[in-house]
Amino acid sequence: MGQTRQVKFDRLLSTLLLLQQRDLVPASELAQRPEVSVRTVYRDVEALSAAGIPVYAERGRYGGIRLLPGFRTDMTGLTTDEARALFVLVGQSAHSDLGLDRALASALRKMMNALPSAHRPAAELTSRRILIAPDRWLAGPQEETDMESLHTAVLTDRRLQVDYRHSGHTTYTRYTIDPYGLVSKAGTWYLIADQKGKPRLLRADRIRQTTVTAEPVQRRTGVELTQAWEDLRQKVEDRTSGIRIVIRVRHSRLDMVQRITAAHILRRLEDEPPDTKGEIWTRLEMVYPVPPAVRQLLQFGTDVEVVKPPEAVRELKRTAERVAKTYTRKLPEHPPKTQTQQQ
């Protein structure tokens, strides 16, 4: 009975939306879409009329079903701000990865047609004025990923076998996992899954092969994709452990350093008084997972100086000495004389 009511409701809603878009619709056309009889269409018209919808039938060769001129109803229930929110454009890279870019464009067109006329100008303007690009600047090329297979796999609710390459490794390890779903983070896709009951975060571009097994997934009870992702995200971003360091940054380079090393910055400390050259240096407290990771700071040359702890200073000193020795070997003992020197 409930399913029958839902079918009738969907049919009535579809009829009303179509009548709002067109001046007059033949009863035979309304009957074709849900595959019902013309008699059923007229009964639906009576039901709409009884519900207070000003709909009526015009008999005759050129007749049909019509709404009272000027009548509109907001069947979506959306406010203007809600309609605008739907049309904030997100860069289509994620939809393209899943083969859904055309479907997205089609869905937005249909949604625009379904919006009440009062909401359309704001929604259309928003779609032309606001764009969210989720990819990072200068992200660089990534390994080719078979997103279509992963997309299909996570929708089957079956266990997966994947060959996965960990960071810094060249070989692949086979895992049997229970997937929750896919997450796109800053232009990079991740597969969220359990492996032997423990949460795992797998970069999609490090998966070489995906095999769907016949076994149903065995996820942790009550855990959904959003919770699994949040737990893993917090572990990745947990900065309470590791080596804490204090650095001083030339103030003119502070914005650049903060932008590039944002993931490691804990807090900004005090600004030092101007030095003898009038330059200001700012101190930052940072954290790195292991001492060798502080080598990242060498890219800033003399614009960044590590103050403490001593092990971080020694790590950078050793690395800088090895780099200097490497390039010293590549230089000739006696540089060739220039033409001016030869004369």
N, C-alpha and C positions, 0 to 999 in steps of 0.2 A: 504494500500500500504506500509506504514512504517513498519508494523508488518511483511509483506512478505519479505521485504528487510532484516530485522533483522534476520529472520529465515534463509535466504540464506547466510547471512554473517556468522552466527553461524555454518552453515553446512560447508562452505568453510574453516573456521578456524579449525574446528574439523578435516576435511580431511587433511589439511596441517600439523597439529600437529601429526596426526597418521603417515603420510608419512615420517615425520622427525624421527620417532622412528623405523620404519621398512623399510627394503630394497624394498620390493615389496608387494603391497596389492591388492588382487583380487577386481575387480569392484563390484562383487556381495556382498562382505563383506562391502564395503563402502556404498552400498545401504541399507543394513540391519539396520545399526545403526540409521539413521534418517528416516528410512522407506520410501525410495524413489525408483524410478525405476533405472535400470542400465543406461537407456538412460539419466536420469537426472545426474547421476554421470559423464558421459562423457561430458555433457554440462558444469558441474562444472569444469572439467579438462580444457576445452577450456577457461573458464572464468579466471582460475588461470594463464594459459599460457598467455592470453592477458594482464594480470596484471604484467607480467614480471617474473613470477615464473617458473623456468625450470622444468616443470612437463610434462610427456608424458605417453602414453598408449602403452603397449606391447600386441599385439593380440595373439590369439592362446590359446591352452588348458591350458598352464601354464603361461599365461600372467597376466597382471594386471596393476596397476598404480604405477609409479615410479618417484622419484625426481632425478635430475641429481646428480650423486655421488659427495659428498663433499658439497652440498648446505645445508646451515643452515640459518634460519632467527630467530631473537629474537621477537617472537610475543607478549611477555609480556611487552617489552619496559623497563625492569628493568635494573638499573645499578648494578654493583657488590655490592656496599654498600647497596642498597635497597634489594637485594637478601639476603645478610647477615642479615639484620634487621629482615626479615621474620622468620629466623631460630634461633633467640635468644630464648632459651628454657625458658618458664615460668613454674614454678612448677604446676603440673596438678591438684592441689587440687580444684581450682575454676571450671575447666572443669569437674572434677569428681562429684562435687556437683550438677552440671546441667546434668549429664549423658552424657557428650560430650567428655570424654577422648579418647574413641576409634575413634570418628569422627575426633578429632584433629590429632591423629596419622595418620589416613588415608589421611586427607587433606594435611598434610606435605609431605607425600610420593608422592602424586599426584603433588604437587607444585614442588618438587625436580625433578620429571620426566619432567615437563614442562619447567624447566629452561634451558637456553642455556648451552652447555657443558662448556663454558669458565667461567660461574658463579658457577658451581656446587662445585668445590673444596673448594672455600671460604665459601659457604653456609654450606657445610657439616662440615667443620672444626669449624665454629662458633657454630653449633648445639652441637658439642662435647665438646667445651671449655667454653661456657658461659651458666650459669644457673641463673635464677632469682627466688628466693623463697619468695613469698609474705607473708608467715605466720610469726608471731612474735615468738621469742624465748620463751620457757616455757609458751605458751599461755594457757595451761591447757585445760581440757575438756569443751566442750560447750553442751548446751542442744540440743537434736536431732531436726533437722529442716527438714520439708518436702519441700525441695528445688524444687522437681519435680512439685509439685502443684503450688508453687509460680512462677516458670518459665513459666508454661503453662498459669497461670492466667494473667501475665503481657503482654503476647503476644496476648490476645484476645480483647484488647481495650474495656473491660467492667468494670463497677464498681465492687469493691470487698467489701465483708463484712469480717472483721477479728476480732478475739478475741485477744487482746493484753495486755501483762503484762508490766507495767512500772517498771523501776528500783527501787528496794527497796520494791516493792509490791508483795503480794502473790495471789491477785485476778486478774481476767481478765476483761477488758472493751471492749465492742463491738463497732467497728467503721465502718462506710461506707466511703470508700476512693476511690479516682481516681488515679490509679497508673501511674507513669512515667516509672518505670523499677527497676532493681536490680543493686546494686553496691557492689563489694567486696573490703573492706578496711582492709588491714593488717590481712587477714584471716577471717574476720567477714563480713557476708552478711547483707546488709541493703535494705529495701524496701522504695523507694522514691515515695511519693504520696502527693496529696492534700486532705485535710479533711475540708470540708465546705469552699473551696477556699483558705485555708491556707496551706503552705508547711509543710509536716511532714516527720520525719526520724524515721523509725521503724526497730529495730533490728529483723532480720528474726528468730533468735532463741527464741524470746519472743512471736512469733505468734503461737497460739495453733491451730487455725482453719481458713481456707480460703474458702470463698464461692463466686463463680462468679455469679453476678446477670445478669439479662437480659438487664439492662440499659447500654447505651454507656457511656464511660468516659466523664467527663466534666472538662478538664484541663484548666489552664489559657492560654489564646490565645497567641500563638507564643513561649511558653516555652517548651523546650525539656529537656530530661533527664540530659544532661551535665550541662545546666544552673541551673536546679533545684538542682542538687547535689552540684554545686559550691556555690550557695547561702546558702544552709544548712551547708556545710562544714565551710564556713566563720563564720557563727553564732556559731558553736561549738568551733571553734578555736579563737574566739574573746576574747582577754585577756585584754581589756581596762577596764572592770569592775571587781569588787571583792576586796579582801583585799590584799594589796601589803605588802610584808615583805622583810627584809634583813636578810640574814643568813651568818654565817661564817663556812667554811668547812675545815677540816683538809686536807692539800694539797695531802697527800698520798691517800685520798679517793675521790678526786675531780672527777675523771673520772667516778667512779661508781655512785656517787650522780647525776651527770649531765645526765648520761644515764637513770637512773630510773625516775628522775623527769623532764625530758626534756620538757614535755608539760606545765610545770608551770614556767619555767625559762624565764625571760625577758631579762636579760643581765648579763654579768660578770663584777664585779666591781674590785677594786684594790686588790692586794696581800698585806697582813699585813707584817710588818717586822718580822723576826724570834723572837719567844718568848724565855724565859729563858732556855728552853730545846732545842732550835735550830729548833723548828717546825715552818712551814709556814702555815698560814691560808689564804684562799681566800674568798672574799665576793661575794655573788650573790644576785641579786634582783629577787624576784619571785612574782607570783600572784596566789591566790587561790580563788575559788568562794565564800566561806564562811569561817569564822574563824575555825570551827571544822575540816575543811579539812586539816589544817596544821598538824594534827596528823600523817599524812603520814611520817613526818620527824622523828618521834620517832623511826622508824626502824633503823636509823643510829646511835642510842645511843649517845655517847659523841663525835662522829666524826662530828656532826652538832650542831650548837648553833644558836638559833633565837636571833637576836639583837633587832629588832623592827618590828612592833609597840607593845606597852604594851599589847594590847588585845590578840595578838598571843602568847606572852610569858605566859600570865596568862592561856590561853587555854591549852598549853602544860604542865604547872605546875600542873593544876588541874587533867589533865589526868594521868600524871605520878604518882601523889599522890594516885589516885584511883587504878591504876595498882599495886602500891607497897602495898596498903592496902589489895587488893585481895590476893596477894601471901603471905603476912604476916600471914593471917588467916589460910593458908594451911600448914604452918610450925609448927612443934611441939614446945612447949615452951622450952623443954629441949631436945636437940638432943641426940639420943642414943650414948652411949660411944663406942668408937672403941675398938677392942680387945687389943690394946697396952695400952689404958687408963685404961681398966679393970684390967690389970696386975699391 
